[in-house]
Amino acid sequence: MKKTSIIIGGTKGIGSVISKYLKLRGDLTYTISRNNSNNQFNLKCDIGKESDLVALKNKFKNKKIDNLIFSQRYRGDKPEDDFNLVLKSTNKIINNFSKNLSKNSSIVVLSSIATTTILHDQNEIYHYTRGALESLAKFYACKLGSKGTRVNCIQPSKLLKPENKKFFLKKNNKDRKILEKIIPLGRMGKSEDIAGLVLFLTSDASSFITGTIIPVDGGLRLLSQENVYNLVNN
C-alpha cells in the first residue's frame, strides 16, 4: 500500500532530496514550506504561526499519515524565532498529527553533529536548538512507542547539497579537499546519504529501531585531534 509522507521543509536543501527519494519509492509525498509552489503536493504554511499550524492540522484531519520528516531550518539571528521554528513547531506538529499516525508509522528528525561537536560557522542558537531536538525525539520515542510509532534522529555533517554543490565541486576547492583528506571514507557527505537513511528509517526494515541518534559523517567523529592534525599536515 502506498505510504503518505510529510516533509517539513521539503522544498530546499536536504529536504528536497528526501522528497525526491520518497516519491521515487512511490510514497504520496507532501512538502510543507513558507513558499508558494505550482506543485499541488506542496502546502504553503509558516509553521512558526499558530493559525497556519491549525490550518495544516485541518488539512489532514481525516487522513492517515505514515511518515513525518522534519527538515526545516531557521536562517536568522533571533533566538525566539529559531526556538519557535525548529523546536516548538516540531513539538506542536507531532502533537497535532499524533492521532493521524498509522500503525508502524515513523517520525524522523534532522538534527546536527553540532549536538556533539562545536561548529565554528554556527552560533549558539543553532547548537542548543539541535540538542533540544534530540531530547524531543527521545521523549516521543517513548510516548508514542505503544502506538507503534518510531521516532529517530539523524545528525548530518557538512554535506554537498543542491545549493552548495557549485561551490564545493570547483576544481581544487580547499574546503572539500581538506574534508576528503580527514574523513575516513575519503569524501564529503551528500544529501543523498541522508535521504537513503530516511528511506530506511521510514521502511518496515527499521520496525524495531526507535529513539536512536544516528551520525552521518563518514567516520570523522572517530578521529582524535592528533589524527586530524597529522592528516591535514601530511
Secondary structure, DSSP 8 states (H G I E B T S, - for coil): ---EEEEET-SSHHHHHHHHHHHHHT-EEEEEESS--S-TTEEE--TTSHHHHHHHHHHTTT--EEEEEE-----SS-HHHHIIIIIIHHHHHHHHHTTTEEEEEEEEEE--GGGTS--TTS-HHHHHHHHHHHHHHHHHHHHSGGGT-EEEEEEE-SEE-TTTHHHHTSTT-HHHHHHHHHSTTSS-EEHHHHHHHHHHHTSGGGTT--S-EEEESTTGGG--HHHHHHHHH-
